[in-house]
Amino acid sequence: MKFLLAALNAKYIHSNPGIYSLKAYAEAYVEEPELTDGRFQIQIGEYTINNQLDDILKDIYLKQPEAVGFSCYIWNMAYVLQLVRDLPKVLPQVEIWLGGPEVSYDAAEILRREPGVFGIMMGEGEETFKEVVRSYIKGSPRDFTKIDGVAVRDEEGNVLENPLKKAVDMSRIPFLYQDLSGFKNRIIYYESSRGCPFSCSYCLSSIDKSVRFRDTQMVIKELDFFLQSKVPQVKFVDRTFNCNHNHTMAIWRHLLEHDNGITNFHFEIAADLLTEEELELMSRMRPGLIQLEIGVQSTNPDTIKEIRRTMDLGVLKDIVYKINRFGNIHQHLDLIAGLPHEDYESFRRSFNQVYDMKPEQLQLGFLKVLKGSYMSEKAEEYGVRFKEEAPYEVLSTRWLNYGEILKLKNLEEMLEVYGNSGQFRTTIKELLNEFASPFDMFEALAEYYDKQELTGISHSRMARYEILEDFIRQQAPERLPMYQDLLVYDLYLRENLKSRPRFCADQEPYKEQIRAFFTEEAKSFSYLKEGYEGYESRQLMKMAHVEVFRDQRAVLFDYKKRDALTHNAAVYEIGIWRN
């Protein structure tokens, strides 16, 4: 028999650790010989929501499984249901199982609504899947109704649910990445704990309040595998990584002492829980060794209280500022629009306060009313209207109407393009001086895009610069030349352009000085030191760039030496050049 575990990921670079964990756990703890001699096979099928569903259907058909298990999340549920409805038409005998957070809290309803679904695994899946596999191997008569965490129909068609009674021991789960050949150019996800100590009303992690940890020494040994393999990034999926000080310190200390100079580790943390000892250790890390995701969600105290979030905003601010001063750690701060008591003006204040903390990225998300969450129980009281289909995103609340949600959607796009991309950092920093607040600047940009009918169009990188230059032309025409130089500066920070934008300063008067500079540099290497030896001046001119700005400052951009956090070229001011 063949059981296919299938995942539809959001992007190719993503992977699904859940299905790998189910497979590894079953193969480790199902002792029947059928699983070792090949008579029962567990296969993995990973796809993306960008694949044609016909291609996914074809691939599953060609694998000829007797059972298929789909991993279900808010971002892929609509696609999974299409496959659930079509798969029995081409594989009539296939038994379709669903699992994951999107089906764990309304399993009975899905079984009643979807006749193509054979069964649902609710909650944590490792122990449940192991018993499902064992039941298949034992053969007829099969009785899934006695397996914890399973919802199925009985012979009369009635839905029977057997809730999960016991959480899995994290240290019993086998290491998922013995072979990295299938993970090239993809993010490695890793889990050292499950559950969350907090009870935020919008989050499913709050349901499992018993935080469980994988043995710390086991974690360290497995992280060594990633370090030795020099994988680009390992993303911890722990909901609050730093909720146990000893666990956190042991792992971070090990990463500091065994840093390979390449691998980046991503952690989701509660910043206000960080201790002085943890901060001191972080301050000594290589730039880019770790990056932090910090959920702020709102700075409105009434909102924070209502969503049952535990957070000391003052402490959080101080910690974020302190980490900023280290200059070695990328910080990603989150906000959620659509929370209770947060109207448009309140969200504006939250946005400005978090933006002023100067994170490398500020993610503006929108409330998702997840099945099983406390927020879903309170939705009517809050007047929350949300989409009927996954991802159940907010449309309006008692405090925020649909028109305001749309405005925030447009603002979010501007934030992603002109803020979070990091490609306009110097220009945007100066442009903020033209507005009362960061929110007002991004709001004005969004309105400009709308008026110029630019919203919803896929623009090239250069087009984004030209649009911003036009916007500045209207906002601050008297300072336009200075802004044009800043835009050019930002452009060259990222790459040595093959074609220059229309608003660049004329470099023709400086051609001979630029040529002379690179001729001298090929002899002395006063600025271009690492990786340039042995190259002639003509080659150096293609590998690095000198730009003379309108104030006659000559600036050298070194693309072999880049900032570990921003990836911008190293920059040297090499003098004032008269033409």
C-alpha positions as CSV (number, residue, x, y, z in Angstrom):
1,M,0.0,0.0,0.0
2,K,1.1,3.6,-0.6
3,F,0.1,6.5,1.6
4,L,0.9,9.9,0.0
5,L,1.4,12.9,2.4
6,A,0.7,16.0,0.3
7,A,1.5,19.7,1.0
8,L,0.6,22.7,-1.1
9,N,3.0,25.4,0.1
10,A,2.6,29.1,-0.5
11,K,5.9,29.4,-2.4
12,Y,8.6,27.1,-3.8
13,I,11.1,28.3,-1.2
14,H,8.8,27.1,1.6
15,S,8.7,23.5,2.8
16,N,6.2,21.7,5.0
17,P,7.9,20.2,8.1
18,G,4.6,18.8,9.3
19,I,4.4,16.0,6.7
20,Y,8.0,15.2,7.1
21,S,7.5,14.8,10.8
22,L,4.5,12.5,10.3
23,K,6.5,10.3,8.0
24,A,9.6,10.2,10.2
25,Y,7.6,9.5,13.3
26,A,5.6,6.6,11.8
27,E,8.7,5.0,10.2
28,A,10.4,5.2,13.6
29,Y,7.7,3.8,15.8
30,V,5.5,1.5,13.7
31,E,7.3,-1.8,14.2
32,E,5.3,-3.9,11.7
33,P,7.6,-5.4,9.0
34,E,5.4,-4.1,6.2
35,L,6.8,-0.6,6.7
36,T,10.5,-1.8,6.5
37,D,10.2,-4.2,3.6
38,G,8.4,-1.8,1.3
39,R,4.9,-3.4,1.3
40,F,3.6,-0.2,3.0
41,Q,5.2,3.0,1.7
42,I,4.8,6.6,3.0
43,Q,5.6,9.1,0.2
44,I,5.9,12.9,0.2
45,G,4.4,15.1,-2.4
46,E,5.2,18.9,-2.1
47,Y,3.6,21.3,-4.5
48,T,2.8,25.1,-4.4
49,I,-0.5,27.0,-4.7
50,N,1.1,28.5,-7.9
51,N,1.2,25.1,-9.6
52,Q,-1.7,24.3,-12.0
53,L,-4.1,22.1,-10.2
54,D,-4.3,19.9,-13.2
55,D,-0.5,19.3,-12.9
56,I,-0.9,18.4,-9.2
57,L,-3.8,16.1,-9.9
58,K,-1.8,14.4,-12.7
59,D,1.2,13.9,-10.4
60,I,-0.9,12.4,-7.6
61,Y,-2.6,10.1,-10.1
62,L,0.7,8.9,-11.5
63,K,1.9,8.1,-8.0
64,Q,-1.2,5.8,-7.7
65,P,-1.6,6.1,-3.9
66,E,-4.3,4.2,-2.0
67,A,-4.5,6.9,0.5
68,V,-3.7,10.6,0.4
69,G,-3.3,13.0,3.4
70,F,-3.4,16.8,2.7
71,S,-1.9,19.3,5.0
72,C,-4.5,22.1,5.4
73,Y,-3.8,25.8,6.2
74,I,-5.6,29.0,5.5
75,W,-3.5,29.8,2.5
76,N,-4.1,26.5,0.7
77,M,-7.5,25.2,1.9
78,A,-9.4,26.4,-1.2
79,Y,-6.9,24.5,-3.5
80,V,-7.0,21.4,-1.3
81,L,-10.8,21.3,-1.5
82,Q,-10.7,21.4,-5.3
83,L,-8.4,18.4,-5.3
84,V,-10.5,16.6,-2.7
85,R,-13.5,17.0,-5.1
86,D,-11.6,15.9,-8.3
87,L,-9.3,13.2,-7.0
88,P,-11.9,10.5,-6.5
89,K,-13.0,10.9,-10.1
90,V,-9.6,9.7,-11.3
91,L,-8.7,7.5,-8.4
92,P,-12.1,6.1,-7.3
93,Q,-10.6,3.9,-4.5
94,V,-8.4,6.5,-2.9
95,E,-9.1,7.4,0.7
96,I,-8.5,11.1,1.4
97,W,-7.4,12.3,4.8
98,L,-7.1,15.9,5.9
99,G,-5.0,17.3,8.7
100,G,-3.6,20.6,10.0
101,P,-5.0,23.7,11.8
102,E,-7.6,24.6,9.1
103,V,-9.5,21.3,9.7
104,S,-8.8,20.6,13.3
105,Y,-11.6,22.7,14.8
106,D,-14.6,21.9,12.5
107,A,-13.8,18.4,11.5
108,A,-17.4,17.1,11.8
109,E,-18.7,19.9,9.6
110,I,-16.1,19.3,6.9
111,L,-16.9,15.5,6.9
112,R,-20.6,16.3,6.5
113,R,-20.0,18.8,3.7
114,E,-17.3,17.0,1.8
115,P,-18.2,13.4,0.8
116,G,-14.8,12.9,-0.8
117,V,-13.0,13.2,2.6
118,F,-12.5,9.8,4.3
119,G,-11.1,11.1,7.6
120,I,-9.6,14.0,9.4
121,M,-6.6,14.0,11.8
122,M,-7.2,16.7,14.4
123,G,-4.4,18.7,16.2
124,E,-0.9,17.3,16.5
125,G,-0.5,14.5,14.0
126,E,2.5,12.4,14.8
127,E,0.9,9.9,17.2
128,T,-2.4,9.9,15.3
129,F,-0.8,9.2,11.9
130,K,1.3,6.5,13.5
131,E,-1.9,4.7,14.6
132,V,-3.6,5.3,11.3
133,V,-0.7,3.7,9.5
134,R,-0.7,0.8,11.9
135,S,-4.4,0.3,11.3
136,Y,-3.9,0.2,7.5
137,I,-1.1,-2.3,7.9
138,K,-3.2,-4.6,10.1
139,G,-5.9,-4.6,7.4
140,S,-9.5,-5.6,7.7
141,P,-11.4,-5.0,9.8
142,R,-10.0,-1.4,10.2
143,D,-11.4,0.7,13.0
144,F,-10.1,4.3,13.0
145,T,-12.8,5.4,15.5
146,K,-10.7,4.3,18.4
147,I,-7.6,6.4,17.4
148,D,-7.1,9.6,19.4
149,G,-7.2,12.6,17.2
150,V,-9.3,11.1,14.4
151,A,-12.7,12.1,13.0
152,V,-14.4,9.6,10.6
153,R,-17.9,8.4,9.6
154,D,-19.3,5.1,11.0
155,E,-21.0,2.5,8.9
156,E,-24.3,4.5,9.1
157,G,-22.6,7.7,7.9
158,N,-22.6,9.4,11.3
159,V,-19.5,11.5,12.1
160,L,-17.5,10.2,15.1
161,E,-14.9,12.4,16.7
162,N,-12.2,11.1,19.0
163,P,-10.3,14.1,20.4
164,L,-6.6,14.0,20.9
165,K,-5.9,13.2,24.6
166,K,-2.2,13.4,25.0
167,A,0.5,15.7,23.5
168,V,3.4,14.2,21.8
169,D,6.8,14.1,23.5
170,M,8.9,16.6,21.4
171,S,12.1,14.7,22.0
172,R,10.6,11.5,20.5
173,I,10.2,13.1,17.1
174,P,13.0,12.0,14.8
175,F,15.2,14.7,13.2
176,L,13.6,15.6,9.8
177,Y,16.7,16.6,7.8
178,Q,19.0,13.6,7.5
179,D,19.1,14.3,3.7
180,L,19.1,17.9,2.5
181,S,19.1,17.1,-1.2
182,G,15.4,18.1,-1.5
183,F,15.9,21.4,0.3
184,K,18.3,23.2,-1.9
185,N,17.3,26.9,-2.3
186,R,14.5,26.4,0.2
187,I,14.0,27.6,3.8
188,I,14.7,25.0,6.5
189,Y,12.0,25.1,9.2
190,Y,12.9,23.8,12.6
191,E,10.9,23.3,15.8
192,S,12.4,23.2,19.3
193,S,9.1,23.8,21.2
194,R,5.3,23.7,20.8
195,G,2.6,25.7,22.5
196,C,2.7,29.2,23.7
197,P,2.6,30.7,27.2
198,F,0.3,33.6,26.1
199,S,-3.4,33.6,25.3
200,C,-3.7,36.1,22.4
201,S,-7.3,35.8,21.2
202,Y,-6.6,35.8,17.4
203,C,-4.0,33.0,17.6
204,L,-4.5,29.2,17.6
205,S,-1.2,28.7,19.6
206,S,-3.0,30.1,22.6
207,I,-5.2,27.0,22.7
208,D,-2.1,24.9,23.6
209,K,-0.8,26.7,26.7
210,S,1.4,23.9,27.9
211,V,4.7,24.8,26.3
212,R,6.8,21.7,25.6
213,F,10.5,21.7,24.6
214,R,12.6,19.3,22.6
215,D,15.6,18.2,24.7
216,T,18.1,21.1,24.4
217,Q,21.2,18.9,23.8
218,M,19.3,17.2,21.1
219,V,18.5,20.6,19.5
220,I,22.1,21.6,19.7
221,K,23.3,18.4,18.0
222,E,20.7,18.9,15.2
223,L,21.7,22.6,14.7
224,D,25.3,21.4,14.3
225,F,24.1,19.5,11.3
226,F,22.8,22.7,9.7
227,L,26.0,24.5,10.6
228,Q,28.2,21.8,9.1
229,S,26.0,21.7,6.0
230,K,26.2,25.5,5.7
231,V,22.5,26.0,4.9
232,P,21.6,29.6,4.2
233,Q,18.7,29.9,6.7
234,V,17.1,28.0,9.5
235,K,13.7,29.3,10.5
236,F,12.5,28.3,14.0
237,V,8.7,27.9,14.1
238,D,8.5,28.1,17.9
239,R,5.7,30.6,18.8
240,T,7.7,32.3,21.6
241,F,11.3,31.0,21.3
242,N,12.6,32.9,24.4
243,C,10.0,31.9,26.9
244,N,12.5,29.6,28.7
245,H,15.7,31.4,29.6
246,N,17.9,28.3,30.0
247,H,16.8,26.8,26.7
248,T,17.3,30.1,24.9
249,M,20.7,30.8,26.3
250,A,22.0,27.3,25.6
251,I,21.0,27.5,21.9
252,W,22.2,31.1,21.3
253,R,25.5,30.5,23.1
254,H,26.1,27.5,21.0
255,L,25.3,29.4,17.8
256,L,27.7,32.2,18.8
257,E,30.5,29.7,19.6
258,H,30.0,27.6,16.5
259,D,29.0,30.2,13.9
260,N,30.0,29.1,10.4
261,G,29.9,32.7,9.0
262,I,27.0,31.8,6.6
263,T,23.9,30.4,8.3
264,N,21.2,32.7,9.5
265,F,18.7,31.7,12.2
266,H,15.3,33.2,12.5
267,F,13.4,33.4,15.8
268,E,10.0,34.6,16.8
269,I,10.3,36.2,20.3
270,A,8.7,38.3,22.9
271,A,11.1,41.2,23.1
272,D,10.0,42.3,26.5
273,L,11.0,38.9,28.0
274,L,14.7,39.3,26.9
275,T,17.1,39.4,29.8
276,E,20.3,41.4,30.2
277,E,22.3,38.2,29.9
278,E,20.6,37.3,26.6
279,L,21.1,40.8,25.3
280,E,24.8,40.8,26.2
281,L,25.2,37.5,24.3
282,M,23.3,38.8,21.3
283,S,25.5,41.9,21.1
284,R,28.5,39.7,20.4
285,M,27.0,37.9,17.5
286,R,28.1,38.1,13.9
287,P,25.9,40.5,11.9
288,G,23.3,38.3,10.3
289,L,23.8,35.3,12.5
290,I,20.3,35.7,13.9
291,Q,17.2,37.7,13.0
292,L,14.2,38.4,15.2
293,E,10.4,38.6,14.5
294,I,8.6,40.5,17.2
295,G,4.8,40.7,17.4
296,V,3.7,44.1,18.6
297,Q,0.2,43.9,16.9
298,S,-1.0,47.2,18.5
299,T,0.2,49.9,20.9
300,N,-3.4,50.8,22.0
301,P,-3.6,49.6,25.6
302,D,-7.4,48.9,25.3
303,T,-6.7,46.7,22.3
304,I,-3.9,44.8,24.0
305,K,-6.1,44.1,27.0
306,E,-9.0,43.0,24.9
307,I,-7.0,40.5,22.9
308,R,-5.6,39.1,26.1
309,R,-2.1,39.9,25.1
310,T,0.7,40.1,27.7
311,M,3.1,42.8,26.7
312,D,5.0,45.7,28.4
313,L,5.2,48.2,25.5
314,G,7.7,50.4,27.3
315,V,10.1,47.5,27.9
316,L,9.6,46.3,24.4
317,K,10.5,49.7,23.0
318,D,13.7,49.9,25.1
319,I,14.7,46.4,24.1
320,V,14.2,47.1,20.3
321,Y,16.2,50.3,20.6
322,K,19.0,48.5,22.4
323,I,19.2,45.8,19.8
324,N,19.2,48.5,17.1
325,R,22.3,49.9,18.6
326,F,24.0,46.6,18.4
327,G,23.9,47.0,14.6
328,N,24.1,43.2,14.0
329,I,20.5,41.9,14.2
330,H,17.7,42.3,11.7
331,Q,14.4,43.0,13.5
332,H,11.0,42.4,12.0
333,L,8.1,43.9,13.9
334,D,4.4,43.0,13.3
335,L,1.2,45.0,13.4
336,I,-2.4,43.7,12.9
337,A,-5.2,45.9,11.5
338,G,-8.7,45.1,12.5
339,L,-8.3,44.3,16.2
340,P,-10.9,45.4,18.7
341,H,-10.9,49.1,19.9
342,E,-8.4,50.0,17.0
343,D,-10.0,52.6,14.7
344,Y,-8.2,54.3,11.9
345,E,-6.7,57.0,14.0
346,S,-5.6,54.5,16.7
347,F,-4.0,52.3,14.1
348,R,-2.2,55.4,12.7
349,R,-0.7,55.9,16.2
350,S,0.3,52.3,16.5
351,F,1.9,52.4,13.1
352,N,3.9,55.5,13.9
353,Q,5.0,54.3,17.3
354,V,6.3,51.0,15.8
355,Y,7.8,52.7,12.8
356,D,9.7,55.0,15.1
357,M,11.3,51.9,16.7
358,K,13.2,51.7,13.4
359,P,12.9,47.9,12.6
360,E,14.4,46.6,9.4
361,Q,10.9,45.5,8.5
362,L,7.5,46.5,9.7
363,Q,4.8,44.0,8.6
364,L,1.3,45.3,8.4
365,G,-1.0,42.3,8.5
366,F,-4.8,42.1,8.6
367,L,-6.8,40.2,11.2
368,K,-7.7,36.6,10.3
369,V,-10.6,35.2,12.2
370,L,-9.3,31.6,12.6
371,K,-11.6,28.7,13.5
372,G,-11.2,27.6,17.0
373,S,-9.7,31.0,18.2
374,Y,-11.3,33.1,20.9
375,M,-11.6,35.9,18.4
376,S,-14.0,33.8,16.3
377,E,-16.2,33.5,19.5
378,K,-16.2,37.2,20.0
379,A,-16.6,38.2,16.3
380,E,-20.2,39.1,16.6
381,E,-19.7,41.2,19.7
382,Y,-16.9,43.1,18.0
383,G,-18.9,43.6,14.8
384,V,-16.2,41.8,12.9
385,R,-17.2,41.0,9.4
386,F,-14.7,38.7,7.6
387,K,-14.5,36.7,4.4
388,E,-16.4,33.5,4.2
389,E,-13.5,31.5,2.7
390,A,-10.0,31.1,4.0
391,P,-8.0,33.0,5.0
392,Y,-11.1,34.6,6.7
393,E,-9.6,38.1,6.5
394,V,-11.4,41.0,8.2
395,L,-13.6,43.2,6.1
396,S,-14.8,45.6,8.8
397,T,-15.3,46.0,12.5
398,R,-17.2,48.2,14.9
399,W,-14.2,50.5,14.8
400,L,-12.9,50.2,11.2
401,N,-15.1,50.3,8.1
402,Y,-14.4,48.6,4.8
403,G,-13.3,51.8,3.1
404,E,-10.7,52.3,5.8
405,I,-9.6,48.7,5.4
406,L,-9.1,49.3,1.7
407,K,-7.0,52.4,2.5
408,L,-4.8,50.4,4.8
409,K,-4.4,47.7,2.1
410,N,-3.1,50.3,-0.3
411,L,-0.8,51.7,2.4
412,E,0.5,48.2,3.1
413,E,1.6,47.9,-0.5
414,M,3.5,51.2,-0.3
415,L,5.1,50.1,2.9
416,E,6.3,46.8,1.3
417,V,7.6,48.5,-1.8
418,Y,9.2,51.7,-0.4
419,G,9.8,50.7,3.2
420,N,10.3,47.0,3.8
421,S,12.2,46.4,0.5
422,G,15.1,48.4,1.9
423,Q,15.7,49.8,-1.6
424,F,14.7,53.4,-0.9
425,R,16.1,53.7,2.6
426,T,18.1,56.9,2.2
427,T,15.4,58.7,0.2
428,I,12.5,57.6,2.5
429,K,14.4,58.7,5.6
430,E,14.7,62.2,4.2
431,L,11.2,62.2,2.7
432,L,9.7,61.7,6.2
433,N,10.7,65.3,6.9
434,E,8.0,66.5,4.5
435,F,5.2,64.8,6.4
436,A,3.7,64.9,9.9
437,S,4.3,61.2,10.5
438,P,5.5,58.0,8.7
439,F,1.9,56.9,8.4
440,D,0.9,60.1,6.6
441,M,3.8,59.7,4.1
442,F,2.8,56.1,3.2
443,E,-0.9,57.2,3.1
444,A,0.0,60.0,0.7
445,L,2.0,57.7,-1.5
446,A,-1.0,55.2,-1.6
447,E,-3.3,58.1,-2.6
448,Y,-0.9,59.2,-5.3
449,Y,-0.8,55.7,-6.7
450,D,-4.6,55.6,-6.8
451,K,-5.0,58.9,-8.5
452,Q,-2.4,58.0,-11.1
453,E,-4.1,54.6,-11.6
454,L,-0.8,52.9,-10.7
455,T,-2.3,50.6,-8.0
456,G,-2.4,46.9,-8.9
457,I,0.2,47.1,-11.7
458,S,3.4,45.1,-11.6
459,H,6.1,47.8,-11.9
460,S,9.7,47.3,-12.6
461,R,12.3,48.4,-10.0
462,M,13.3,51.4,-12.1
463,A,9.7,52.3,-12.6
464,R,9.2,52.4,-8.8
465,Y,12.0,54.9,-8.5
466,E,10.6,57.1,-11.3
467,I,7.2,57.0,-9.7
468,L,8.6,58.1,-6.4
469,E,10.6,60.9,-8.1
470,D,7.3,62.1,-9.7
471,F,5.6,62.0,-6.3
472,I,8.4,64.0,-4.7
473,R,8.2,66.5,-7.6
474,Q,4.7,67.3,-6.5
475,Q,5.4,67.2,-2.7
476,A,8.7,69.2,-2.6
477,P,9.6,70.7,-6.0
478,E,12.1,73.1,-4.5
479,R,14.2,70.2,-3.1
480,L,13.8,67.9,-6.0
481,P,17.5,67.9,-7.1
482,M,18.5,66.8,-3.6
483,Y,16.0,64.0,-3.7
484,Q,17.0,63.0,-7.2
485,D,20.6,62.5,-5.9
486,L,19.2,60.4,-3.0
487,L,17.3,58.2,-5.4
488,V,20.4,57.6,-7.4
489,Y,22.4,56.9,-4.3
490,D,19.8,54.3,-3.2
491,L,19.9,52.7,-6.7
492,Y,23.6,52.3,-6.7
493,L,23.7,51.0,-3.2
494,R,22.1,47.8,-4.5
495,E,23.7,47.3,-7.9
496,N,26.0,48.8,-10.6
497,L,23.3,49.9,-13.0
498,K,23.5,49.0,-16.7
499,S,21.2,51.9,-17.6
500,R,20.8,55.1,-15.7
501,P,17.5,56.8,-14.8
502,R,16.5,60.0,-16.4
503,F,16.9,62.0,-13.2
504,C,20.6,61.2,-12.7
505,A,23.1,64.0,-12.7
506,D,25.2,64.3,-15.8
507,Q,28.5,62.4,-15.4
508,E,30.1,63.5,-18.7
509,P,32.1,66.4,-17.1
510,Y,33.8,63.8,-14.7
511,K,34.6,61.1,-17.2
512,E,38.4,61.7,-17.1
513,Q,38.5,62.1,-13.3
514,I,36.6,58.8,-12.9
515,R,39.0,57.0,-15.4
516,A,42.0,58.5,-13.5
517,F,40.6,57.3,-10.2
518,F,40.3,53.7,-11.3
519,T,43.7,53.8,-13.0
520,E,45.3,54.9,-9.7
521,E,43.1,52.4,-7.7
522,A,44.4,49.5,-9.9
523,K,47.9,50.4,-8.7
524,S,47.3,51.2,-5.0
525,F,44.0,49.6,-4.1
526,S,43.5,52.3,-1.5
527,Y,39.7,51.7,-1.3
528,L,39.0,48.5,-3.2
529,K,40.9,46.0,-1.2
530,E,39.2,42.5,-1.0
531,G,38.6,40.6,-4.2
532,Y,40.0,43.2,-6.6
533,E,43.6,42.3,-6.8
534,G,45.0,41.5,-10.2
535,Y,42.3,43.4,-12.1
536,E,43.0,46.3,-14.5
537,S,41.4,49.7,-14.3
538,R,38.9,48.9,-17.1
539,Q,37.7,45.9,-15.2
540,L,37.5,47.7,-11.9
541,M,35.2,50.3,-13.5
542,K,32.7,47.5,-14.3
543,M,33.0,45.9,-10.9
544,A,32.6,49.1,-8.8
545,H,31.1,52.5,-9.4
546,V,31.9,56.1,-8.9
547,E,29.0,58.6,-8.9
548,V,29.5,62.4,-8.7
549,F,26.4,64.0,-7.2
550,R,25.1,67.5,-7.8
551,D,26.9,68.9,-4.8
552,Q,30.2,67.6,-6.4
553,R,30.7,64.8,-3.8
554,A,32.4,61.8,-5.5
555,V,31.2,58.5,-4.0
556,L,32.6,55.0,-4.6
557,F,30.3,52.0,-4.4
558,D,32.1,48.7,-3.5
559,Y,29.9,45.7,-4.5
560,K,32.2,43.0,-3.2
561,K,31.9,44.4,0.3
562,R,28.3,44.5,1.4
563,D,26.4,45.2,4.7
564,A,25.4,41.8,6.2
565,L,21.9,43.2,7.2
566,T,20.9,45.5,4.4
567,H,23.0,43.8,1.6
568,N,24.0,47.3,0.4
569,A,27.3,48.0,-1.1
570,A,30.1,49.6,1.0
571,V,30.3,53.3,0.3
572,Y,33.3,55.7,0.4
573,E,33.3,59.4,-0.1
574,I,36.5,60.0,-2.1
575,G,36.4,63.8,-2.3
576,I,34.9,66.9,-3.9
577,W,35.4,67.0,-7.6
578,R,35.3,70.2,-9.6
579,N,34.3,70.1,-13.2
